Amino acid sequence: MDNSYDLIIIGGGPAGLSAAIYGGRAKLKTLVMYKGTIGGLVDTTREIVNYPGYIQVSGPDLMKDFKKHAEHFNVEFLKEEVTSVDFSGEDKIIKTKKGKELSAKAVIVGCGSEPRMLNIPGEKSLRGSGVAYCATCDAEFFEGEDVVVLGSGDQAIEEGMFITKYARKVTVIVLHDEGILDCNKVSAERAFNNEKMEFIWNSTIEEVLGEDNVEGVKIKNLKTGSSSELTCQGVFFFVGMIPSTRFLKDSGLEMDNRGYIPVNESMETNLEGIYAIGDNRVKYLRQVASAVGDGATAAVAAERYIEELQHFNANILQNEKKTLLLFFNALVNESLEFSTLLEGLIGENGDEYKLVKVDLATKKSLAGKYGIEKAPTVVVLDKGVEIKRLDCCMDKEKLQSQLF
């Protein structure tokens, strides 16, 4: 395979596949890299009933449709784990566990997150068969059944209350002494008043019981050391999520103290040409529908970035004339007046210069490339190399003396 791409998407979940569809449709040479299964966590969801257009569909089937759609637009797929990246240059370098090295003009990080697991007996083998990590995704499949929730933070208690809409009873296993929860006070009060919720204190789960489906749990009391069994048909673990961003540790990409990536409304990170989408970014809602929106947004932003980069390389860096890069603010009169003055001077003095106007509001990546913080600013380039910057004054003679 040719290892050079326009766009590489790290992650094959709904966010990454959505980005791939948009990237492929935009005629970008697009590659999706993934290390597990197509669909990520969605692949473990038995049924989805809240994705538009599908009244009921399994997670794997929905993701097969996503992948087929991307393949229709000639998107390529590579099942390999990314171990390191170099985002410092114009060409972004990605290295894999098997020794492959690939490059791209833009990279979208959609590697998702994974539930923090206790790694107790039965947890992994019964995942998707009664063991779950998302109430919004799976709660309704336990209609009229008994469910156990492990955890006492905001997510555990709030999602536990959501499960009570469907389950006959929800038993919450809590590490702390009676009455102590880690969630906010409002949620705690509502949970204590919920007739369908019960609590087992000073305890944890040491085993999930069952052959093909969950049949119960073994509970250990942390104070007495004694164990007991509780019959149930579902177990929800809410002991935290871990973003799958460890391979980005030394990349220069900004992450919060948990490893999630902050982005702006265009899914742009702090690094030019790098975008983050889906469950590995800082966000409010982690669902298939919201992931799809992330992917679409990032792919469109990446397409425009690549177009801008190609235009810059072809029309500015390779231009035989000296280039004046005028960074201006279309909303500020002084900036517009200076632009008019400079255009007039260039028109009066022959064709020595090529004037390229850059609106700071729409060309932020190019402004970042030259460290432009204010407008107007004029960067003078000779065959793509910066030779000086002008004193952007409104004195016509002084400005002319800097140019000719």
N, C-alpha and C positions, 0 to 999 in steps of 0.2 A: 504494500500500500504506500501511496505518496504520503509522507509525514507532514506536509505543509497544508494548512487550512486557513480559510477566512475566519471561521468561528469554531471553537471547541467548547463543548458543554460538558462539564464534569458532573455526572449524576444522571441516572435514567429514571427518575421519578416523574410524577405528573408535571412538575415545574420544568424540568429539563426537557421532557418530551414536547411540551407546549412550545418552549423556546426553539426546539429543533424544527417543528412544523413551520414556524414563522421564518426561521433562518433559511430553511430549504426553499420555501416559497419565494423568498427574496433573492434567489439564485446565488446565495452564499454557499461556498463549499463548506459543509457543516459535518462535524463529527460529534457523536455522543459517546462519552466514556463512562463505564459503570463497572462496579466490582462484584455486585451480588446478582440480583435478579432485576429485570426491567419492572419498574413500578415502585421499587423501594418498599417502604412500609405498607403502601397500598396493596402490594401483592399478598399481604397476610390478612387482608380484610375479606371476610366471607361474603358480605353483601353490602352494596352501597345503594342508598335510596334517595340521596339528596343531591346528586349531580344532575344538572339540567339536561333533559333529553333522555335520561335513563331512569325509568320508574323503579327498576330493580336490576342490578348487575353486580357480578362479583368483581372484587378488586383486580384479580389477574385478567379477567376478560376485558375490563375497561382499559387496562394498560396495554393489552394486545391491540386494541383498536387505536390507541394513541400511537403506538409504534408503527402500525401499518400505515397510518396517516403520514407519519414522518418519512417513512420509506418511499411513499408515493412521490415525495419531493426530493428523492435521491439523497436523503440523509444517510450517512454511514454510521455504523455502530462498532465499538471496540470494547470487549469485556476484559478490562485490565485495571488493576488498582493503581491510582496515582500516588506516588510516594514523595515527589518534590516538584517545585515549580520555580521558575525564574521570571518574574513579571517586570524586571527592571528595564528591558529594552523595548523597542518598537515591536519586535517579534517576541511573543510570549512563549516561553519554553516549558514543556510539561514532560516529566520523566515518570516511567512506570516501574512497577516492581519487577517486571520481566526484562527491564533494560531498554525499552523503547524510548526514543526521544522524539517528541512532536512539537510543532510550532503553530501559532495562530496569530492573526491580527488582533482578535478580541477573544476573551474567555468569559464564559458564564459559569459561576460556581453554584451548582444546585445539588450538592452532595447530601443534603438533608440532615436529619438528626436521628438518633436511635434512643429508645427507652433505656434508662438505667436499669440493668437487670440484677437480680439477687443471685442468679446462677444456682438456684436451689433445685433439687430433683423435681422433675415434672414441668418446670416452667417452660423450658425450651421445647420439649417434645409435644406439649399441649397448646402451644401458641397457635391461635387461630381456631382452636377446638375447645374454647372455653376460657383460655388465658387471653386477656386483652389489655390494651394500654390506652385506649381512646373511647371514652363514653359516647361522644357525639357520633363516632363511627359505628359502635357495636351495641350500645345499650338496648336498643329495641329488639335485639335477637334473644333477649332474656326475659321476654314477656311472661309474667306469672311465675318466674323462677326465683331461686335464692342465690344471691350474689354476695361475694366477699370483696371488699376494697381494702387495699393496704396503703397506708399513708395518712397524714393528717394536715398537710399543707393546703393552700388555697385550691390547687388543682384537684387534690384527692377529695376534699369535702364538697366542693362545688360540683364536680363531676359525679360524685356519689349521690348527691341530691338529684341530679339529672337522671341517674339510673333508676331512682325510686319511681319515676313516671311509668316505668315498664315492669320492674321486678316486683315480686311479692314482698321481698325483704332484702335490705342491704345491711350487711354486718361490716363495720369498719374496724380494722385491726390497728391499734395505736401503740406506739412505743412508750408513751408517757403515762404518768399517773392519771387517775380518773379526773376528768374534767379539763385536762390540758390538751389543747390542739394547737398546731402551728399556723393555722389559717387566721384570717382576719376575724374580728369579733362578731361582725354582722353575720358572716357565714356560719360561724360556730353556733350562734344563737338559733339560727334557722335550722341547722342540722339537729340540735338537741330537741327542737320542737317538732321534728319530722317523725310522725308515727311509724314510718316504715324503716327508720334507721336505728340500728343498735350498735353498741360500741363494746369492744373487748380491749381492756387497758393493759399496759405493761407487757405487751406481747408482740410477736412477729410471726410470720409464716415460715416454717422450715421445710415444707414439702407440699407440692400440689398432687393430689391423688386422682387416679383414673387411668384407664387404658387408652381408649380412642377419644374420649371426651372427659372433661373435668367432672369428677364425682364428689370432690371434697377437698379439704385442706387439713394439714397437720399444723397446729398452732402451738408455739412454745411461749410459756410465761417467763419473762426475763427475770423476775424476782425470785420465783420458786424453782425455776428450771424444769417444771413439769410440762408434759405435752398432752394435748387433747386433739380429737378430730372433730371437724364440723362439716356436715353435709352441705354441698352447694353445687350449682351447675355452672357458675362463672366466677372468675377471679380477675379483678382489675388491679394492676400494679401502677401506683402513682408515686414512685420514689425518685422522679426526676427524668429529664431528657438530656442527652448529650449530643451537641452538634458534631457532625463528622468532619471537623475542620482541623484535626491535629496536624495533617500534612502541610498546612498553610502557616505553621507557627513562625517560620523565619522568612516569610515571603514579603514582608512589609505591608501586608494587608491588615487594615485596622479591624480588631475584634474586641468585644467586650470581655469582662472577666470570666464569662462562662464559655466563650468561644464562638458566640454568635456575631454575625457580620452586620454592622449598620450600613444602610444605604439611603439614597435620596429617593424621590418619587419616580425617577427613571431607572431605579435599581443600580445606580452607579455607586461604586465603592470609593475609597480614597485614592485608588490607583487608576490611572488612565487606561481605558480599554478593558477593565475588569468589572464584572457585574455579579451580584449575588441575588439568588432567588430561592423561594420555598422555605423549607423548615430550618435551613442553616442561617437565615438572616433574622435580624431583629424584626419582629412583627407581632400583630395582635392575634390573628386567626390562622391556625395551621390546618387547612382543609384542602381537598383536591381542587375545589372551585377557586380558592384564593391562590393556590399554587399556579394554576393555569394563567391567571391574570399576571402574576409575577413574570412567568416565562415569556408571555407575549410582549410585555413592556420591555423587558431586558433585551429581547431579540431585535425589536424595532430600534431601541437606543443603540445597540451594537452595530446594526446595519448603517445607521447614520454616522456613527463614529468611523466606521471603515470607509464609507464614501468620502468623508471629510479628510481622512488620512490619505487616501488615494489621490484626491484632488490636490491636496497640499504637495504631495511628492511629485506629481506630474506637472503641475502648473506653477509651482513656486520654487521648489528645490532644484528643478531641472531647467528653469528659465534662464536664458542667456542675459537678459537685462537684470539690472539691479532691481530689487523688489522693496517696496515700502509696505510693510504690514502696519496698517492703521487700525489700532484697537479703539473703538468708540462705543459710546452709550447712546442708543437711539432715543432714550427718554430724557436726555439732558441737553438743553439748548446750547451750552458752551461747547459741548462735544460735537454737536452737529455743525456749529459755526466754524469750528476748526477744520472739520472735514471738508466743508465747502471751500475754505481758504486754501487748503492743501491741494484739492482737486484743481482749483484754478491755476495755481502755480505750476503744477505738472503739465496742464494743458498749454500754458504759455511758453514753456521751455523745452519743447520737443519731446522725444520719446526715449529719453535716457532711463527713465524709471517705469516700472510696472506697479501701479497702485492696487493693493488688495485691502479692501475694507472688511474688518472683522468686528461684528457686533458681540460685545462681551456677554450679552444675555443669551445668545444662541450658540456661541462657539467657545464654550468654557474649557473644553479639552485643549484647544489650540492656545488659549490664553494661559492655561496652566503650563503648557510646554515651554513658554517663554517667561513664566513667572510674572505675568501682567496682573497688577492689582488695581490699577486705576485707569481711567480714560479721560482724555485721549492719551495714548502712548503710540509712538511710531518706532518700529524696529526696522533698521535698514539691513537687507540681506544682499550678499553678492554670491551668486551660485549656491544659494542655500545657507551660506555661512553669515552669521551676524557680524557686522563690522562696526555698527554704532547705533545709538538711539538719539532721536532728535529732542531738542528742547521745544516742547509743543506750546509755543507762544502765539499770540495773535498779532505779533509784529511781522508784517509781510516781508520786509527787507531782511530782518534777522533770520526768519525762517528760510528765505531764499538763499542766504549766505551759507547755510548749513548743507544745502543740496547741490549748489552749482558753483 
